[in-house]
Structures are given as C-alpha cells and as structure tokens.
Amino acid sequence: MDAAQKRIGLILLLIAAAYFAAFWAPNAVASEDIAMVTAFEPDEGKPLPFLLDMLRPADSLGEGLRNFISYGYFFYGFPFFALSALTLLPQALAGDLGDIGQVMLTLRQFANLLPMLAAMLVLVWLQTGFRSYKAIVVFLWLLAIPAVVANNLWWHPDGLAILLAMLALWALVQDDLRLGAWFYAAAALVGLAAQTKGIGFYFFLAICWYLWLGLRQRGLPLRRLALAATSFLAAMAAAYFLSNPILLTYPPARAQFFNIMQTQSALLTEGYEVVYQTGLGAAAPIVGEYYGGWLLPLAMLGLTLWGAARGPRRLLQQLILAWFIPITVFVFFFSHFKYQYWLPVILPLYSSLALALPDSLEELRAWWRERSPRALALSIVLVLVIGQFGIYLVNNLERYQTQLQRAETNPALAFYDDIQAALAPLPGGDYRVYHDVGVYLPPQPGWTTETRFEVLTYDYIQSGDFDILLLTQQRILDYLNPDAEGIDPAEFAAAQAFYRDADAGELDGYVLVYRDPFGLIFVGESLYAAYFAE
C-alpha cells in the first residue's frame, strides 16, 4: 500500500471505530436476563443457553474442549458459535457470564457488528483499492443502509456469514482465473460460509461462471477445469466438515444436524406452521423499509451490469452478479422474505456505487458537458443515491432511538407487572406455567415454565397439565387471520379452534383472570375456584 492508500485506510478505520462505538449504547439496553432477551428477540434468546453451556466450567482440558465443540444448537453452524464463545472467553474466565446484559452487549458488538464492518471494508477495498475519496463515500453509503443498521442491533450469524462470503469474492479476484492457491482459499471460505448459515451453497453460479471465464479468456483446457471444479468441491466439503468437529466425532449429532438442516430448509420454503407469502408483492414493504424501495436496487443492478460489461473491474462485477442472482431468486420466489436474507448480495451490489463516482470534479464536469446517455445515467444514479442517503439517515435515527428506548416502550415488560398483580391471590407453591415466546417471564420460585414456537392446541395444553397460561394477543390474531393457511391443515384447524376459544376468553378447563391489548392470563378452574372466586 502506498501513502495515499494508508491514509485512506486509516480514515476508514477511524470511521469504523466511531460507528462501532455508536452501537454500544443501543446494544446494551433491555438485556437483563435471558427471559428479557427472549421477549425482545427469540432468535437471540433461544440459542443463548447453548452458547453459555459451551463455556461451562470443566475439570480438565479435554472436558472443556468437548463442552466447547458440543454446541447443540444446529440451526446455525459451529463457526458462529465458536466465534461467539471466544468473544465471551474473558468473561467466562472472570466468572462473569451471569451478567447477561454484558454478555449480550459483547455478542452483538463483537460476534456480529465487528464482522459486518470487516465485510464492508473488504468490499470497499475490492471496489476502490483505498485509492481515492471513493472508498470513504462507498463505506459511508454501505454503513447507512437501514438493513445493515437493523442487523447491527442483535446477535445473529449474518455478520460472520457475510464476511466469509466477501472474503471468498476477494480470493477469487486475487486468483484472477489462474486456478491457483487463492482459488482453493475461496473454496475453503465458501465451505465456512455454508457451515455458518448456508449461504455458501449459493456460490454455485459464481464458481461456474468463473470456470467458464477461465475457458473463454484464459483458454484453460477442459481437463484442468474439470479437475479444478472437483478439487474446489473437495476443498469446500473439507472446510464444511472440519469447521464443525462434532460432525466428524459424534455420528448421532451428525444425523441430528442434517435433519435440522432439512427441517430448516422446509421452513424457509414452505413456512412455519402457516404458509408464508412469497413473491415481489409480499416482499415490497420490507424492501421499502430496509433498502429504499425497488428503484434503488434496480439502479445499482444496472450500474453493476454496466461494470460487468465495460467497467474497470469486470471480473469483480461479474462475480457480484453471479452471486446476486441465486440468492435473490430464492429469497423472493421460494422463501418468505426477511430483510437479512438479502444482505449478503445487496451489499456487493450497492458497493458498485464506486462505478458512478467521478475521479474528480473535472471529470464530473466533463460528464455534464458530454451529455451522453452514460453521463445522464450516472448523474441520475448519483442524484438518487444522495436523496436516498438522506432518507436512510432519518430512518436510521428513528430506529436508533427506538432501540435505546425499547425497555420503556415494550409492552411485554409492562405485562410482567400485570402478571404479578393478576396472580397475587395465588399462594406460594409449585405451578406449571405455559407462556408464549413474546411474554417476559423471568424465573419464579416454584414455577416450572414451558414455551414453544409451534401453534398451541388443546392436546398440547392438556398433556402439559398447566396451571397457568400466559398468551399474547398478537399470536392469537396471527393464527386467526382469515388469510392464514396452515402447513398441516388438520393441525392448523385444531390450533385455530384453541385460539378462537382463547380470543373469546373461554378456554376449556381455564378461566380468564386478566386481559389487555398485549396478553391474556388464564388459570386452571380448580385454582380459580380456590383462590379467585368470590
């Protein structure tokens, strides 16, 4: 790196450090215990006990290593849990893992936000080489995307998975169609990305295109291409299995892992209990909120297409397109759309803004004087980006403030006070309690609690022999939605029968003792007769 590149690199690192620090406050609030974490974000709360179990005290190094690799939550791969556990290692050694607020702050900042920042810096390097002001503009642009800001506010594998995918793109660009060591480094990174969250599997089109370019541009013999393709798959598979030691050391866990992968694939494509809507229409509100609507992605796509055909970094732009297509088709047409699903490919696409930036003001004036279709198109893109950047900032400021204040505004925390007041007539004792995932319910003396993500039915409630039911109104409304269609029609019909009775406040075997817009509290009829009836 020359002096100019080092100077720009330093500026980018300072921006990244300031950005990292800015998320410290919102990532520290409303995480006092696992129950609170789960009430705000079940996708954080459910895997957290598995992570803490990896770091439980051990009598020997061997036992500690077994605890570490036996993470048990197979919806995400081991690399994510390994990184997360390593970030908590100082707290574990200090015996501070009981401070859940500090645990969650560490995980959100270091296991998700930090890898995301690194991923964006990789992209900026690929697009600009840190050679001009363009690097700073593109970095700020990527940092401002609302989907990025939202993703920085939780503990999730997306940051690490995206970093691995961006490093794979970087390795392929470094290899430059030589099919050398960098090519196989890309294979290993793709395997790691696949193990972390599955996104590495979508590199198939990019690798096929890369090999085709090797044939067309380099004239590589077919035999060498076939060998390279086979070796790539072997290196990818090796990285996939070696990065999750339990797959090699414990066959029952391996079977469970792949069963969960199959189940998760079905959930993404079919839906969770209910059939999810797919397609552009269903995704439009989320695209508008997190990415700025359809016009901006289309403009960035057009810019990348131009870069792939005539730009200065054609290989990079072509790989971005080949990476963009499979995931985009899947998340819009074969899966329900969540904002984070599109992030791995929208970030590279949006980084192509570098292609629309002039090298200098003189070049910009030359574009305007030129008045060619290219100059007009680039000017339109720049105006669109400037306007959208301002909208992004307003959106992000609102999201940031909401996150800071979420402990004061979350109805689940207020409902906990209502639970205590409504159940005050009950004497101390042992009770079996069911609560919906969104209900905040920290451990209570004598209470055995249970929750589930699946729908409720009378069979489940009766088999659980629950004394108390804590239900959320929103979940009832979701499953009574006339447009909702169950994956399993018979089970869904049974669930709707239960939720209709709950909504009417007339559950068989239970009496409604409290209700507000957030939730409902039912107690068993015998308890009601003994302690609540006048």
C-alpha positions as CSV (number, residue, x, y, z in Angstrom):
1,M,0.0,0.0,0.0
2,D,1.3,3.4,-0.9
3,A,1.0,6.5,1.4
4,A,-2.4,7.6,-0.1
5,Q,-3.9,4.1,0.4
6,K,-2.6,4.0,4.0
7,R,-4.1,7.4,4.7
8,I,-7.5,6.5,3.3
9,G,-7.3,3.1,5.1
10,L,-6.7,4.9,8.4
11,I,-9.7,7.2,7.8
12,L,-11.9,4.2,7.1
13,L,-10.7,2.5,10.3
14,L,-11.5,5.7,12.3
15,I,-15.0,5.8,10.8
16,A,-15.4,2.1,11.6
17,A,-14.3,2.6,15.2
18,A,-16.8,5.5,15.6
19,Y,-19.6,3.5,14.1
20,F,-18.7,0.6,16.3
21,A,-18.8,2.8,19.4
22,A,-22.1,4.3,18.4
23,F,-23.9,1.0,18.7
24,W,-22.6,0.4,22.2
25,A,-25.5,2.1,23.9
26,P,-28.4,0.6,22.0
27,N,-26.9,-2.9,22.2
28,A,-26.6,-2.6,25.9
29,V,-30.2,-2.0,26.8
30,A,-33.0,-4.3,27.8
31,S,-31.0,-7.5,28.2
32,E,-31.0,-8.0,32.0
33,D,-31.7,-11.7,31.8
34,I,-32.4,-14.5,29.3
35,A,-36.1,-14.1,29.6
36,M,-35.9,-10.4,28.6
37,V,-33.6,-11.2,25.7
38,T,-36.1,-13.8,24.5
39,A,-39.0,-11.5,24.9
40,F,-37.4,-8.9,22.7
41,E,-35.8,-11.3,20.2
42,P,-36.4,-15.1,20.4
43,D,-33.7,-15.7,17.8
44,E,-31.2,-14.4,20.4
45,G,-32.8,-15.9,23.5
46,K,-33.2,-19.5,22.3
47,P,-29.6,-20.2,21.3
48,L,-28.0,-18.3,24.2
49,P,-28.2,-21.1,26.8
50,F,-26.5,-23.4,24.3
51,L,-23.7,-20.9,23.9
52,L,-23.2,-20.5,27.7
53,D,-23.2,-24.2,28.1
54,M,-20.1,-24.4,25.8
55,L,-18.2,-22.3,28.3
56,R,-19.3,-24.1,31.5
57,P,-16.6,-25.0,34.0
58,A,-14.7,-28.2,33.3
59,D,-12.5,-30.4,35.4
60,S,-10.0,-31.0,32.6
61,L,-8.9,-29.5,29.3
62,G,-10.4,-32.5,27.4
63,E,-13.7,-32.0,29.1
64,G,-13.6,-28.2,28.3
65,L,-12.9,-28.9,24.6
66,R,-15.8,-31.4,24.5
67,N,-18.1,-28.8,26.0
68,F,-16.9,-26.3,23.5
69,I,-17.5,-28.3,20.4
70,S,-20.8,-29.9,21.5
71,Y,-22.8,-26.7,21.0
72,G,-26.1,-28.5,20.3
73,Y,-28.0,-25.7,18.5
74,F,-27.7,-26.9,14.9
75,F,-29.9,-24.2,13.2
76,Y,-26.6,-22.3,12.8
77,G,-23.2,-23.8,12.2
78,F,-20.3,-24.1,14.6
79,P,-18.1,-21.2,13.3
80,F,-20.7,-18.7,14.5
81,F,-20.9,-20.4,18.0
82,A,-17.1,-20.7,18.1
83,L,-16.6,-17.0,17.4
84,S,-19.3,-16.1,19.9
85,A,-17.8,-18.3,22.6
86,L,-14.4,-16.8,22.0
87,T,-15.7,-13.3,22.4
88,L,-17.1,-14.3,25.8
89,L,-14.0,-16.2,26.9
90,P,-12.6,-13.2,29.0
91,Q,-15.9,-13.0,30.9
92,A,-16.0,-16.8,31.3
93,L,-12.5,-16.8,32.8
94,A,-13.6,-13.9,35.1
95,G,-16.7,-15.8,36.2
96,D,-19.0,-13.0,34.8
97,L,-21.2,-15.0,32.5
98,G,-24.1,-14.4,34.8
99,D,-24.2,-10.8,33.7
100,I,-26.5,-11.4,30.7
101,G,-26.5,-7.7,29.8
102,Q,-22.8,-7.7,29.4
103,V,-22.9,-11.0,27.6
104,M,-25.4,-9.7,25.0
105,L,-23.5,-6.5,24.5
106,T,-20.3,-8.4,23.8
107,L,-22.0,-10.8,21.4
108,R,-23.8,-8.1,19.5
109,Q,-20.8,-5.9,19.1
110,F,-18.0,-8.4,18.6
111,A,-19.7,-11.5,17.1
112,N,-22.0,-9.7,14.6
113,L,-21.3,-5.9,14.2
114,L,-17.5,-6.3,14.0
115,P,-17.5,-9.0,11.3
116,M,-20.1,-6.9,9.3
117,L,-17.7,-3.9,9.4
118,A,-14.9,-6.1,8.2
119,A,-17.0,-7.4,5.4
120,M,-17.8,-3.9,4.2
121,L,-14.2,-2.9,4.3
122,V,-13.3,-5.9,2.1
123,L,-15.9,-4.7,-0.4
124,V,-14.6,-1.2,-0.3
125,W,-11.1,-2.5,-1.0
126,L,-12.4,-4.6,-3.9
127,Q,-14.2,-1.7,-5.5
128,T,-11.7,1.1,-4.8
129,G,-8.4,-0.3,-3.6
130,F,-8.5,2.5,-1.0
131,R,-7.0,4.8,-3.7
132,S,-9.3,7.8,-3.6
133,Y,-12.2,9.5,-1.8
134,K,-14.5,6.9,-3.4
135,A,-13.5,4.5,-0.7
136,I,-14.9,6.8,2.0
137,V,-18.1,7.6,0.1
138,V,-18.8,3.9,-0.6
139,F,-18.1,2.9,3.0
140,L,-20.4,5.6,4.4
141,W,-23.0,4.5,1.9
142,L,-22.9,0.9,3.0
143,L,-22.9,1.8,6.7
144,A,-26.1,3.8,6.2
145,I,-28.3,1.0,4.6
146,P,-31.1,0.5,7.1
147,A,-30.9,-3.3,6.8
148,V,-27.3,-3.0,7.9
149,V,-28.2,-0.8,10.9
150,A,-31.0,-3.2,11.9
151,N,-28.7,-6.2,11.6
152,N,-26.2,-4.5,13.9
153,L,-28.7,-4.4,16.7
154,W,-28.8,-8.1,17.5
155,W,-26.7,-11.3,17.9
156,H,-27.0,-13.3,14.7
157,P,-24.7,-15.2,12.3
158,D,-25.3,-12.8,9.4
159,G,-22.2,-10.6,10.1
160,L,-19.8,-13.6,10.1
161,A,-21.5,-15.3,7.2
162,I,-21.3,-12.2,5.1
163,L,-17.7,-11.6,6.0
164,L,-16.8,-15.1,4.8
165,A,-18.7,-14.7,1.6
166,M,-17.0,-11.3,0.9
167,L,-13.6,-12.9,1.6
168,A,-14.5,-15.6,-0.9
169,L,-15.1,-13.0,-3.5
170,W,-11.8,-11.3,-2.7
171,A,-10.0,-14.6,-3.0
172,L,-11.5,-15.2,-6.4
173,V,-10.5,-11.7,-7.6
174,Q,-7.0,-12.3,-6.2
175,D,-6.8,-15.6,-8.1
176,D,-7.7,-13.8,-11.4
177,L,-8.6,-17.0,-13.3
178,R,-5.3,-18.8,-12.5
179,L,-7.0,-21.6,-10.5
180,G,-4.2,-21.4,-8.0
181,A,-3.9,-21.2,-4.2
182,W,-6.4,-18.3,-4.0
183,F,-9.0,-20.4,-5.9
184,Y,-8.8,-23.1,-3.2
185,A,-8.8,-20.5,-0.5
186,A,-12.1,-19.3,-1.9
187,A,-13.3,-22.9,-1.8
188,A,-12.5,-23.1,1.9
189,L,-14.2,-19.8,2.6
190,V,-17.3,-20.9,0.7
191,G,-17.4,-24.0,2.8
192,L,-17.1,-22.0,6.0
193,A,-19.9,-19.6,4.8
194,A,-22.0,-22.7,4.1
195,Q,-21.4,-24.1,7.5
196,T,-22.1,-20.8,9.3
197,K,-25.5,-20.1,7.7
198,G,-25.9,-22.0,4.5
199,I,-25.3,-19.0,2.2
200,G,-22.1,-20.5,0.8
201,F,-24.1,-23.0,-1.2
202,Y,-25.4,-20.2,-3.4
203,F,-21.9,-19.6,-4.8
204,F,-22.5,-22.3,-7.4
205,L,-23.3,-19.9,-10.2
206,A,-20.3,-17.6,-9.4
207,I,-18.0,-20.6,-9.5
208,C,-19.5,-22.0,-12.7
209,W,-19.1,-18.5,-14.3
210,Y,-15.6,-18.2,-13.0
211,L,-14.6,-21.5,-14.6
212,W,-16.3,-20.6,-17.9
213,L,-14.2,-17.4,-17.9
214,G,-11.1,-19.5,-17.4
215,L,-12.0,-21.4,-20.5
216,R,-13.0,-18.4,-22.6
217,Q,-10.5,-15.8,-21.6
218,R,-7.5,-17.9,-20.5
219,G,-8.0,-20.9,-22.8
220,L,-7.6,-23.3,-19.9
221,P,-8.0,-26.9,-21.0
222,L,-11.3,-28.7,-20.1
223,R,-9.4,-31.4,-18.2
224,R,-7.8,-28.8,-15.9
225,L,-11.2,-27.0,-15.4
226,A,-12.8,-30.3,-14.5
227,L,-10.1,-31.1,-12.1
228,A,-10.3,-27.6,-10.6
229,A,-14.1,-27.9,-10.2
230,T,-13.7,-31.3,-8.5
231,S,-10.9,-30.0,-6.2
232,F,-13.0,-26.9,-5.4
233,L,-15.9,-29.1,-4.2
234,A,-13.5,-31.3,-2.2
235,A,-11.9,-28.2,-0.5
236,M,-15.3,-26.8,0.2
237,A,-16.6,-30.0,1.7
238,A,-13.4,-30.4,3.8
239,A,-13.8,-26.9,5.2
240,Y,-17.5,-27.5,5.8
241,F,-16.9,-30.6,7.9
242,L,-13.7,-29.7,9.6
243,S,-15.2,-26.4,10.8
244,N,-17.8,-28.3,12.8
245,P,-15.8,-31.0,14.7
246,I,-18.9,-32.7,16.1
247,L,-19.9,-33.8,12.6
248,L,-16.7,-35.9,12.5
249,T,-16.6,-37.1,16.1
250,Y,-20.2,-37.9,17.0
251,P,-22.4,-39.7,14.5
252,P,-25.7,-39.2,16.3
253,A,-25.1,-35.4,16.4
254,R,-24.2,-35.5,12.7
255,A,-27.6,-37.2,11.9
256,Q,-29.4,-34.6,14.1
257,F,-27.5,-31.8,12.4
258,F,-28.5,-32.8,8.9
259,N,-32.1,-33.5,10.0
260,I,-32.3,-29.9,11.4
261,M,-30.8,-28.6,8.1
262,Q,-33.5,-30.4,6.2
263,T,-36.2,-29.1,8.5
264,Q,-34.9,-25.6,8.3
265,S,-34.9,-25.7,4.5
266,A,-38.5,-26.8,4.6
267,L,-39.4,-24.0,7.0
268,L,-37.9,-21.4,4.7
269,T,-39.6,-22.7,1.6
270,E,-43.0,-23.8,3.0
271,G,-43.5,-21.7,6.1
272,Y,-43.5,-22.1,9.8
273,E,-46.9,-23.5,10.8
274,V,-48.6,-21.3,8.2
275,V,-47.9,-20.9,4.5
276,Y,-45.7,-17.8,4.0
277,Q,-46.5,-15.5,1.1
278,T,-43.7,-15.2,-1.4
279,G,-43.0,-13.0,-4.4
280,L,-42.3,-9.4,-5.1
281,G,-45.6,-8.1,-3.7
282,A,-45.2,-9.8,-0.4
283,A,-41.6,-8.5,-0.1
284,A,-42.3,-4.9,-1.2
285,P,-42.9,-3.4,2.2
286,I,-39.7,-4.8,3.7
287,V,-37.7,-3.8,0.6
288,G,-39.0,-0.3,1.0
289,E,-38.2,-0.1,4.7
290,Y,-34.8,-1.6,4.7
291,Y,-33.4,-1.0,1.2
292,G,-35.2,2.1,-0.1
293,G,-37.8,0.5,-2.4
294,W,-37.3,-1.1,-5.8
295,L,-35.8,1.8,-7.8
296,L,-32.5,2.0,-5.9
297,P,-31.7,-1.8,-6.2
298,L,-32.6,-1.7,-9.9
299,A,-30.3,1.3,-10.4
300,M,-27.5,-0.5,-8.6
301,L,-28.1,-3.6,-10.6
302,G,-27.9,-1.5,-13.8
303,L,-24.7,0.0,-12.7
304,T,-23.2,-3.4,-11.9
305,L,-24.3,-4.7,-15.3
306,W,-22.5,-1.9,-16.9
307,G,-19.4,-2.5,-14.8
308,A,-19.5,-6.2,-15.7
309,A,-19.6,-5.3,-19.4
310,R,-17.4,-2.2,-19.7
311,G,-16.1,-1.3,-16.2
312,P,-12.6,-1.3,-14.9
313,R,-13.1,-4.3,-12.6
314,R,-15.2,-6.6,-14.8
315,L,-14.3,-9.8,-13.1
316,L,-15.5,-8.4,-9.7
317,Q,-18.7,-7.1,-11.2
318,Q,-19.4,-10.3,-13.0
319,L,-18.9,-12.3,-9.8
320,I,-21.2,-10.0,-7.9
321,L,-23.9,-10.6,-10.4
322,A,-23.4,-14.3,-10.4
323,W,-23.6,-14.2,-6.6
324,F,-26.6,-11.9,-6.6
325,I,-28.8,-13.9,-8.9
326,P,-29.3,-17.2,-7.0
327,I,-30.0,-15.8,-3.6
328,T,-32.3,-13.1,-5.0
329,V,-34.4,-15.6,-6.9
330,F,-34.6,-17.8,-3.8
331,V,-35.5,-15.2,-1.2
332,F,-38.1,-13.6,-3.4
333,F,-39.8,-16.5,-5.0
334,F,-39.0,-19.6,-3.0
335,S,-38.8,-18.3,0.6
336,H,-40.6,-15.8,2.8
337,F,-38.6,-12.6,2.7
338,K,-36.8,-11.2,5.7
339,Y,-34.5,-8.2,5.4
340,Q,-31.3,-10.0,6.5
341,Y,-31.8,-12.7,3.8
342,W,-30.9,-10.3,1.0
343,L,-28.0,-8.6,2.8
344,P,-25.2,-11.0,1.6
345,V,-25.8,-10.0,-2.0
346,I,-27.2,-6.4,-1.7
347,L,-24.0,-5.2,0.0
348,P,-21.8,-6.1,-3.0
349,L,-24.4,-4.7,-5.4
350,Y,-24.6,-1.4,-3.5
351,S,-20.8,-1.2,-3.3
352,S,-20.9,-0.8,-7.1
353,L,-21.7,2.9,-6.4
354,A,-17.9,3.3,-6.8
355,L,-18.5,2.9,-10.6
356,A,-20.8,6.0,-10.6
357,L,-18.4,8.3,-8.8
358,P,-16.2,10.5,-10.8
359,D,-12.5,10.6,-10.0
360,S,-12.6,14.3,-9.7
361,L,-14.8,17.4,-10.1
362,E,-13.3,18.0,-13.5
363,E,-14.4,14.5,-14.6
364,L,-17.9,15.3,-13.3
365,R,-18.0,18.5,-15.3
366,A,-16.8,16.6,-18.3
367,W,-19.7,14.1,-17.9
368,W,-22.2,17.0,-17.8
369,R,-20.6,18.6,-20.9
370,E,-20.6,15.3,-22.7
371,R,-24.4,14.8,-22.3
372,S,-24.1,11.3,-23.4
373,P,-26.6,8.6,-22.3
374,R,-23.9,7.2,-20.0
375,A,-23.3,10.6,-18.4
376,L,-27.0,11.1,-18.0
377,A,-27.5,7.7,-16.4
378,L,-24.6,8.2,-14.0
379,S,-25.9,11.6,-13.0
380,I,-29.4,10.1,-12.3
381,V,-27.8,7.4,-10.1
382,L,-25.8,10.0,-8.1
383,V,-28.9,12.1,-7.5
384,L,-30.9,9.1,-6.5
385,V,-28.2,7.9,-4.1
386,I,-27.8,11.4,-2.5
387,G,-31.6,11.6,-1.9
388,Q,-31.8,8.1,-0.6
389,F,-28.9,8.6,1.7
390,G,-30.8,11.4,3.4
391,I,-33.8,9.2,3.8
392,Y,-31.6,6.5,5.2
393,L,-30.3,8.8,7.9
394,V,-33.8,9.8,9.0
395,N,-34.8,6.1,9.1
396,N,-31.7,5.1,11.0
397,L,-32.0,7.8,13.6
398,E,-35.6,6.7,14.3
399,R,-34.5,3.1,14.6
400,Y,-31.6,4.0,16.8
401,Q,-33.9,6.0,19.2
402,T,-36.4,3.2,19.3
403,Q,-33.8,0.7,20.2
404,L,-32.4,2.9,23.0
405,Q,-35.9,3.3,24.5
406,R,-37.2,-0.2,23.9
407,A,-37.2,-1.1,27.6
408,E,-39.5,1.8,28.3
409,T,-41.9,1.2,25.4
410,N,-42.0,-2.7,25.2
411,P,-45.5,-3.9,26.3
412,A,-44.0,-7.3,27.4
413,L,-42.2,-5.7,30.3
414,A,-45.3,-3.9,31.4
415,F,-47.3,-7.1,31.1
416,Y,-45.0,-8.7,33.6
417,D,-46.2,-6.3,36.3
418,D,-49.8,-7.2,35.2
419,I,-49.0,-10.9,35.7
420,Q,-47.8,-10.3,39.2
421,A,-50.8,-8.3,40.1
422,A,-53.3,-10.6,38.5
423,L,-51.9,-13.7,40.1
424,A,-51.4,-12.1,43.5
425,P,-54.2,-14.2,45.1
426,L,-52.2,-17.4,44.4
427,P,-50.2,-18.6,47.4
428,G,-46.6,-19.6,47.0
429,G,-46.2,-23.1,45.7
430,D,-45.3,-25.2,42.7
431,Y,-47.1,-24.3,39.4
432,R,-46.8,-25.4,35.9
433,V,-46.9,-22.4,33.6
434,Y,-47.1,-22.1,29.8
435,H,-46.1,-18.7,28.3
436,D,-45.9,-17.6,24.7
437,V,-42.4,-16.7,23.4
438,G,-43.1,-13.0,23.5
439,V,-44.1,-12.9,27.2
440,Y,-41.4,-11.7,29.6
441,L,-41.3,-14.1,32.4
442,P,-38.0,-14.4,34.5
443,P,-37.7,-17.4,36.8
444,Q,-40.2,-17.5,39.6
445,P,-39.8,-19.6,42.8
446,G,-41.6,-22.9,42.4
447,W,-42.7,-22.2,38.8
448,T,-41.9,-24.7,36.1
449,T,-42.3,-22.9,32.8
450,E,-42.6,-24.0,29.2
451,T,-42.8,-22.2,25.9
452,R,-42.9,-23.3,22.3
453,F,-42.6,-21.7,18.8
454,E,-45.3,-24.0,17.4
455,V,-49.0,-23.4,17.5
456,L,-51.0,-24.4,20.6
457,T,-53.8,-27.0,20.7
458,Y,-55.9,-28.4,23.4
459,D,-54.0,-31.7,23.2
460,Y,-50.7,-29.9,24.0
461,I,-52.2,-27.8,26.8
462,Q,-53.9,-30.8,28.4
463,S,-50.8,-33.0,28.1
464,G,-48.8,-30.3,29.8
465,D,-51.2,-30.1,32.7
466,F,-50.6,-26.4,33.0
467,D,-51.9,-24.4,35.9
468,I,-51.4,-21.0,34.3
469,L,-51.4,-19.9,30.6
470,L,-49.9,-16.6,29.5
471,L,-50.8,-15.9,25.9
472,T,-50.1,-12.9,23.6
473,Q,-53.0,-11.3,21.8
474,Q,-50.9,-10.8,18.6
475,R,-50.2,-14.5,18.3
476,I,-53.9,-15.2,18.6
477,L,-54.7,-12.6,15.9
478,D,-51.9,-14.1,13.6
479,Y,-53.4,-17.6,13.6
480,L,-57.0,-16.4,13.4
481,N,-56.2,-14.3,10.3
482,P,-58.7,-15.4,7.6
483,D,-55.9,-15.4,5.0
484,A,-53.6,-17.7,7.1
485,E,-53.2,-21.2,5.6
486,G,-51.7,-24.0,7.7
487,I,-48.9,-26.2,6.5
488,D,-50.7,-29.1,8.1
489,P,-54.5,-28.4,7.6
490,A,-55.7,-30.7,10.4
491,E,-53.2,-29.5,13.0
492,F,-53.9,-25.9,12.0
493,A,-57.7,-26.4,12.3
494,A,-57.1,-27.7,15.8
495,A,-54.9,-24.7,16.6
496,Q,-57.5,-22.3,15.3
497,A,-60.2,-23.9,17.5
498,F,-57.9,-23.4,20.5
499,Y,-57.2,-19.8,19.6
500,R,-60.8,-18.9,18.9
501,D,-61.7,-20.1,22.4
502,A,-58.8,-18.2,23.8
503,D,-59.8,-15.0,22.0
504,A,-63.3,-15.4,23.4
505,G,-61.9,-15.9,26.9
506,E,-63.5,-19.3,27.2
507,L,-60.8,-22.0,27.2
508,D,-61.9,-25.4,28.4
509,G,-60.6,-26.0,31.8
510,Y,-59.4,-22.5,32.4
511,V,-60.7,-19.1,33.5
512,L,-59.6,-15.7,32.1
513,V,-58.4,-13.5,35.0
514,Y,-56.8,-10.7,33.1
515,R,-56.6,-9.3,29.6
516,D,-55.1,-6.2,27.9
517,P,-54.1,-5.4,24.3
518,F,-50.9,-7.3,24.8
519,G,-51.8,-10.5,26.5
520,L,-54.2,-12.8,28.4
521,I,-53.8,-14.6,31.7
522,F,-55.7,-17.9,32.3
523,V,-55.7,-20.0,35.4
524,G,-56.9,-23.5,35.9
525,E,-60.5,-23.9,37.0
526,S,-59.6,-25.5,40.3
527,L,-57.1,-22.7,41.1
528,Y,-59.7,-20.2,40.2
529,A,-62.3,-21.7,42.5
530,A,-59.9,-21.9,45.4
531,Y,-58.3,-18.5,45.2
532,F,-60.0,-16.2,42.8
533,A,-63.8,-16.8,43.1
534,E,-65.6,-14.5,45.5
